[in-house]
Amino acid sequence: MISLNLALAGLRLGLKNRQVGEKWVSNDCSYLCKGLSIILACFIVF
């Protein structure tokens, strides 16, 4: 559960960075956070 919360927090942080306008940094961060959250979700489910 803790890792899932961390992943969601990372996604929120990536979205906030995107809104600020740091496009290439936020895009890399959001893709990374999405990937990590998907991986963590798979570990939690399976």
PDB file of N, CA, C and O in Angstrom:
ATOM      1  N   MET A   1       0.834  -1.209   0.000  1.00  0.00           N
ATOM      2  CA  MET A   1       0.000   0.000   0.000  1.00  0.00           C
ATOM      3  C   MET A   1       0.862   1.249   0.000  1.00  0.00           C
ATOM      4  O   MET A   1       0.556   2.228  -0.681  1.00  0.00           O
ATOM      5  N   ILE A   2       1.963   1.208   0.783  1.00  0.00           N
ATOM      6  CA  ILE A   2       2.833   2.387   0.878  1.00  0.00           C
ATOM      7  C   ILE A   2       3.452   2.696  -0.478  1.00  0.00           C
ATOM      8  O   ILE A   2       3.533   3.856  -0.882  1.00  0.00           O
ATOM      9  N   SER A   3       3.896   1.638  -1.187  1.00  0.00           N
ATOM     10  CA  SER A   3       4.533   1.861  -2.488  1.00  0.00           C
ATOM     11  C   SER A   3       3.534   2.431  -3.492  1.00  0.00           C
ATOM     12  O   SER A   3       3.901   3.245  -4.339  1.00  0.00           O
ATOM     13  N   LEU A   4       2.287   2.013  -3.402  1.00  0.00           N
ATOM     14  CA  LEU A   4       1.260   2.543  -4.300  1.00  0.00           C
ATOM     15  C   LEU A   4       1.029   4.024  -4.020  1.00  0.00           C
ATOM     16  O   LEU A   4       0.884   4.821  -4.947  1.00  0.00           O
ATOM     17  N   ASN A   5       0.994   4.388  -2.741  1.00  0.00           N
ATOM     18  CA  ASN A   5       0.832   5.795  -2.383  1.00  0.00           C
ATOM     19  C   ASN A   5       2.003   6.624  -2.896  1.00  0.00           C
ATOM     20  O   ASN A   5       1.810   7.745  -3.368  1.00  0.00           O
ATOM     21  N   LEU A   6       3.218   6.081  -2.808  1.00  0.00           N
ATOM     22  CA  LEU A   6       4.395   6.786  -3.314  1.00  0.00           C
ATOM     23  C   LEU A   6       4.300   6.973  -4.823  1.00  0.00           C
ATOM     24  O   LEU A   6       4.655   8.029  -5.347  1.00  0.00           O
ATOM     25  N   ALA A   7       3.818   5.945  -5.522  1.00  0.00           N
ATOM     26  CA  ALA A   7       3.677   6.042  -6.972  1.00  0.00           C
ATOM     27  C   ALA A   7       2.660   7.109  -7.342  1.00  0.00           C
ATOM     28  O   ALA A   7       2.885   7.889  -8.268  1.00  0.00           O
ATOM     29  N   LEU A   8       1.549   7.149  -6.629  1.00  0.00           N
ATOM     30  CA  LEU A   8       0.525   8.161  -6.897  1.00  0.00           C
ATOM     31  C   LEU A   8       1.056   9.558  -6.602  1.00  0.00           C
ATOM     32  O   LEU A   8       0.760  10.506  -7.330  1.00  0.00           O
ATOM     33  N   ALA A   9       1.838   9.685  -5.535  1.00  0.00           N
ATOM     34  CA  ALA A   9       2.439  10.978  -5.206  1.00  0.00           C
ATOM     35  C   ALA A   9       3.388  11.403  -6.320  1.00  0.00           C
ATOM     36  O   ALA A   9       3.444  12.580  -6.676  1.00  0.00           O
ATOM     37  N   GLY A  10       4.134  10.445  -6.871  1.00  0.00           N
ATOM     38  CA  GLY A  10       5.041  10.747  -7.976  1.00  0.00           C
ATOM     39  C   GLY A  10       4.290  11.199  -9.211  1.00  0.00           C
ATOM     40  O   GLY A  10       4.731  12.114  -9.907  1.00  0.00           O
ATOM     41  N   LEU A  11       3.157  10.565  -9.491  1.00  0.00           N
ATOM     42  CA  LEU A  11       2.339  10.975 -10.632  1.00  0.00           C
ATOM     43  C   LEU A  11       1.818  12.393 -10.450  1.00  0.00           C
ATOM     44  O   LEU A  11       1.827  13.194 -11.385  1.00  0.00           O
ATOM     45  N   ARG A  12       1.362  12.695  -9.238  1.00  0.00           N
ATOM     46  CA  ARG A  12       0.862  14.046  -8.961  1.00  0.00           C
ATOM     47  C   ARG A  12       1.969  15.071  -9.135  1.00  0.00           C
ATOM     48  O   ARG A  12       1.746  16.153  -9.679  1.00  0.00           O
ATOM     49  N   LEU A  13       3.161  14.726  -8.673  1.00  0.00           N
ATOM     50  CA  LEU A  13       4.302  15.633  -8.799  1.00  0.00           C
ATOM     51  C   LEU A  13       4.626  15.864 -10.270  1.00  0.00           C
ATOM     52  O   LEU A  13       4.909  16.991 -10.678  1.00  0.00           O
ATOM     53  N   GLY A  14       4.584  14.787 -11.074  1.00  0.00           N
ATOM     54  CA  GLY A  14       4.846  14.922 -12.505  1.00  0.00           C
ATOM     55  C   GLY A  14       3.821  15.814 -13.183  1.00  0.00           C
ATOM     56  O   GLY A  14       4.175  16.628 -14.036  1.00  0.00           O
ATOM     57  N   LEU A  15       2.554  15.670 -12.814  1.00  0.00           N
ATOM     58  CA  LEU A  15       1.503  16.499 -13.403  1.00  0.00           C
ATOM     59  C   LEU A  15       1.670  17.956 -13.001  1.00  0.00           C
ATOM     60  O   LEU A  15       1.451  18.851 -13.817  1.00  0.00           O
ATOM     61  N   LYS A  16       2.057  18.207 -11.750  1.00  0.00           N
ATOM     62  CA  LYS A  16       2.282  19.581 -11.300  1.00  0.00           C
ATOM     63  C   LYS A  16       3.426  20.210 -12.076  1.00  0.00           C
ATOM     64  O   LYS A  16       3.338  21.366 -12.489  1.00  0.00           O
ATOM     65  N   ASN A  17       4.505  19.451 -12.277  1.00  0.00           N
ATOM     66  CA  ASN A  17       5.649  19.968 -13.026  1.00  0.00           C
ATOM     67  C   ASN A  17       5.253  20.289 -14.462  1.00  0.00           C
ATOM     68  O   ASN A  17       5.729  21.268 -15.037  1.00  0.00           O
ATOM     69  N   ARG A  18       4.386  19.470 -15.038  1.00  0.00           N
ATOM     70  CA  ARG A  18       3.939  19.709 -16.409  1.00  0.00           C
ATOM     71  C   ARG A  18       3.159  21.017 -16.482  1.00  0.00           C
ATOM     72  O   ARG A  18       3.314  21.778 -17.437  1.00  0.00           O
ATOM     73  N   GLN A  19       2.322  21.284 -15.481  1.00  0.00           N
ATOM     74  CA  GLN A  19       1.525  22.508 -15.465  1.00  0.00           C
ATOM     75  C   GLN A  19       2.416  23.737 -15.315  1.00  0.00           C
ATOM     76  O   GLN A  19       2.088  24.801 -15.839  1.00  0.00           O
ATOM     77  N   VAL A  20       3.536  23.607 -14.610  1.00  0.00           N
ATOM     78  CA  VAL A  20       4.454  24.737 -14.430  1.00  0.00           C
ATOM     79  C   VAL A  20       5.038  25.147 -15.775  1.00  0.00           C
ATOM     80  O   VAL A  20       5.290  26.330 -16.009  1.00  0.00           O
ATOM     81  N   GLY A  21       5.255  24.182 -16.657  1.00  0.00           N
ATOM     82  CA  GLY A  21       5.721  24.514 -17.994  1.00  0.00           C
ATOM     83  C   GLY A  21       7.108  24.001 -18.319  1.00  0.00           C
ATOM     84  O   GLY A  21       7.640  24.318 -19.383  1.00  0.00           O
ATOM     85  N   GLU A  22       7.707  23.223 -17.444  1.00  0.00           N
ATOM     86  CA  GLU A  22       9.005  22.618 -17.748  1.00  0.00           C
ATOM     87  C   GLU A  22       8.731  21.386 -18.605  1.00  0.00           C
ATOM     88  O   GLU A  22       8.703  20.263 -18.102  1.00  0.00           O
ATOM     89  N   LYS A  23       8.530  21.608 -19.902  1.00  0.00           N
ATOM     90  CA  LYS A  23       7.931  20.564 -20.739  1.00  0.00           C
ATOM     91  C   LYS A  23       8.775  19.299 -20.805  1.00  0.00           C
ATOM     92  O   LYS A  23       8.280  18.219 -20.484  1.00  0.00           O
ATOM     93  N   TRP A  24      10.047  19.406 -21.217  1.00  0.00           N
ATOM     94  CA  TRP A  24      10.800  18.162 -21.430  1.00  0.00           C
ATOM     95  C   TRP A  24      11.099  17.466 -20.116  1.00  0.00           C
ATOM     96  O   TRP A  24      11.099  16.236 -20.054  1.00  0.00           O
ATOM     97  N   VAL A  25      11.356  18.244 -19.049  1.00  0.00           N
ATOM     98  CA  VAL A  25      11.618  17.639 -17.742  1.00  0.00           C
ATOM     99  C   VAL A  25      10.363  16.949 -17.223  1.00  0.00           C
ATOM    100  O   VAL A  25      10.419  15.811 -16.759  1.00  0.00           O
ATOM    101  N   SER A  26       9.228  17.646 -17.305  1.00  0.00           N
ATOM    102  CA  SER A  26       7.986  17.086 -16.774  1.00  0.00           C
ATOM    103  C   SER A  26       7.538  15.876 -17.592  1.00  0.00           C
ATOM    104  O   SER A  26       6.991  14.923 -17.037  1.00  0.00           O
ATOM    105  N   ASN A  27       7.766  15.909 -18.913  1.00  0.00           N
ATOM    106  CA  ASN A  27       7.386  14.759 -19.733  1.00  0.00           C
ATOM    107  C   ASN A  27       8.179  13.528 -19.320  1.00  0.00           C
ATOM    108  O   ASN A  27       7.614  12.446 -19.155  1.00  0.00           O
ATOM    109  N   ASP A  28       9.504  13.694 -19.150  1.00  0.00           N
ATOM    110  CA  ASP A  28      10.328  12.570 -18.719  1.00  0.00           C
ATOM    111  C   ASP A  28       9.872  12.072 -17.357  1.00  0.00           C
ATOM    112  O   ASP A  28       9.766  10.866 -17.131  1.00  0.00           O
ATOM    113  N   CYS A  29       9.603  13.007 -16.450  1.00  0.00           N
ATOM    114  CA  CYS A  29       9.203  12.639 -15.088  1.00  0.00           C
ATOM    115  C   CYS A  29       7.860  11.918 -15.097  1.00  0.00           C
ATOM    116  O   CYS A  29       7.692  10.907 -14.416  1.00  0.00           O
ATOM    117  N   SER A  30       6.901  12.435 -15.867  1.00  0.00           N
ATOM    118  CA  SER A  30       5.568  11.831 -15.863  1.00  0.00           C
ATOM    119  C   SER A  30       5.596  10.436 -16.483  1.00  0.00           C
ATOM    120  O   SER A  30       4.924   9.528 -15.994  1.00  0.00           O
ATOM    121  N   TYR A  31       6.385  10.258 -17.579  1.00  0.00           N
ATOM    122  CA  TYR A  31       6.497   8.924 -18.167  1.00  0.00           C
ATOM    123  C   TYR A  31       7.142   7.962 -17.183  1.00  0.00           C
ATOM    124  O   TYR A  31       6.715   6.816 -17.041  1.00  0.00           O
ATOM    125  N   LEU A  32       8.190   8.450 -16.499  1.00  0.00           N
ATOM    126  CA  LEU A  32       8.875   7.612 -15.520  1.00  0.00           C
ATOM    127  C   LEU A  32       7.936   7.233 -14.385  1.00  0.00           C
ATOM    128  O   LEU A  32       7.889   6.075 -13.970  1.00  0.00           O
ATOM    129  N   CYS A  33       7.190   8.210 -13.885  1.00  0.00           N
ATOM    130  CA  CYS A  33       6.255   7.954 -12.779  1.00  0.00           C
ATOM    131  C   CYS A  33       5.152   6.996 -13.206  1.00  0.00           C
ATOM    132  O   CYS A  33       4.765   6.112 -12.441  1.00  0.00           O
ATOM    133  N   LYS A  34       4.642   7.166 -14.431  1.00  0.00           N
ATOM    134  CA  LYS A  34       3.600   6.258 -14.928  1.00  0.00           C
ATOM    135  C   LYS A  34       4.138   4.838 -15.016  1.00  0.00           C
ATOM    136  O   LYS A  34       3.472   3.885 -14.612  1.00  0.00           O
ATOM    137  N   GLY A  35       5.342   4.705 -15.543  1.00  0.00           N
ATOM    138  CA  GLY A  35       5.954   3.385 -15.662  1.00  0.00           C
ATOM    139  C   GLY A  35       6.151   2.733 -14.305  1.00  0.00           C
ATOM    140  O   GLY A  35       5.849   1.554 -14.119  1.00  0.00           O
ATOM    141  N   LEU A  36       6.662   3.517 -13.357  1.00  0.00           N
ATOM    142  CA  LEU A  36       6.885   2.984 -12.013  1.00  0.00           C
ATOM    143  C   LEU A  36       5.571   2.590 -11.357  1.00  0.00           C
ATOM    144  O   LEU A  36       5.491   1.550 -10.704  1.00  0.00           O
ATOM    145  N   SER A  37       4.544   3.411 -11.525  1.00  0.00           N
ATOM    146  CA  SER A  37       3.255   3.106 -10.893  1.00  0.00           C
ATOM    147  C   SER A  37       2.646   1.843 -11.492  1.00  0.00           C
ATOM    148  O   SER A  37       2.041   1.046 -10.775  1.00  0.00           O
ATOM    149  N   ILE A  38       2.802   1.655 -12.807  1.00  0.00           N
ATOM    150  CA  ILE A  38       2.282   0.439 -13.450  1.00  0.00           C
ATOM    151  C   ILE A  38       3.028  -0.787 -12.934  1.00  0.00           C
ATOM    152  O   ILE A  38       2.418  -1.815 -12.637  1.00  0.00           O
ATOM    153  N   ILE A  39       4.362  -0.672 -12.830  1.00  0.00           N
ATOM    154  CA  ILE A  39       5.169  -1.788 -12.327  1.00  0.00           C
ATOM    155  C   ILE A  39       4.782  -2.123 -10.892  1.00  0.00           C
ATOM    156  O   ILE A  39       4.599  -3.289 -10.543  1.00  0.00           O
ATOM    157  N   LEU A  40       4.659  -1.081 -10.058  1.00  0.00           N
ATOM    158  CA  LEU A  40       4.284  -1.301  -8.657  1.00  0.00           C
ATOM    159  C   LEU A  40       2.888  -1.910  -8.557  1.00  0.00           C
ATOM    160  O   LEU A  40       2.657  -2.795  -7.732  1.00  0.00           O
ATOM    161  N   ALA A  41       1.964  -1.446  -9.384  1.00  0.00           N
ATOM    162  CA  ALA A  41       0.605  -1.985  -9.370  1.00  0.00           C
ATOM    163  C   ALA A  41       0.622  -3.469  -9.735  1.00  0.00           C
ATOM    164  O   ALA A  41      -0.105  -4.263  -9.137  1.00  0.00           O
ATOM    165  N   CYS A  42       1.443  -3.844 -10.706  1.00  0.00           N
ATOM    166  CA  CYS A  42       1.546  -5.251 -11.103  1.00  0.00           C
ATOM    167  C   CYS A  42       2.087  -6.097  -9.955  1.00  0.00           C
ATOM    168  O   CYS A  42       1.596  -7.197  -9.702  1.00  0.00           O
ATOM    169  N   PHE A  43       3.111  -5.574  -9.256  1.00  0.00           N
ATOM    170  CA  PHE A  43       3.658  -6.318  -8.119  1.00  0.00           C
ATOM    171  C   PHE A  43       2.618  -6.484  -7.019  1.00  0.00           C
ATOM    172  O   PHE A  43       2.537  -7.540  -6.391  1.00  0.00           O
ATOM    173  N   ILE A  44       1.821  -5.442  -6.784  1.00  0.00           N
ATOM    174  CA  ILE A  44       0.815  -5.502  -5.722  1.00  0.00           C
ATOM    175  C   ILE A  44      -0.299  -6.483  -6.094  1.00  0.00           C
ATOM    176  O   ILE A  44      -0.759  -7.256  -5.254  1.00  0.00           O
ATOM    177  N   VAL A  45      -0.725  -6.447  -7.352  1.00  0.00           N
ATOM    178  CA  VAL A  45      -1.823  -7.314  -7.794  1.00  0.00           C
ATOM    179  C   VAL A  45      -1.385  -8.773  -7.840  1.00  0.00           C
ATOM    180  O   VAL A  45      -2.110  -9.663  -7.397  1.00  0.00           O
ATOM    181  N   PHE A  46      -0.181  -9.010  -8.385  1.00  0.00           N
ATOM    182  CA  PHE A  46       0.298 -10.390  -8.513  1.00  0.00           C
ATOM    183  C   PHE A  46       1.239 -10.682  -7.373  1.00  0.00           C
ATOM    184  O   PHE A  46       1.767 -11.790  -7.277  1.00  0.00           O
TER     185      PHE A  46
END
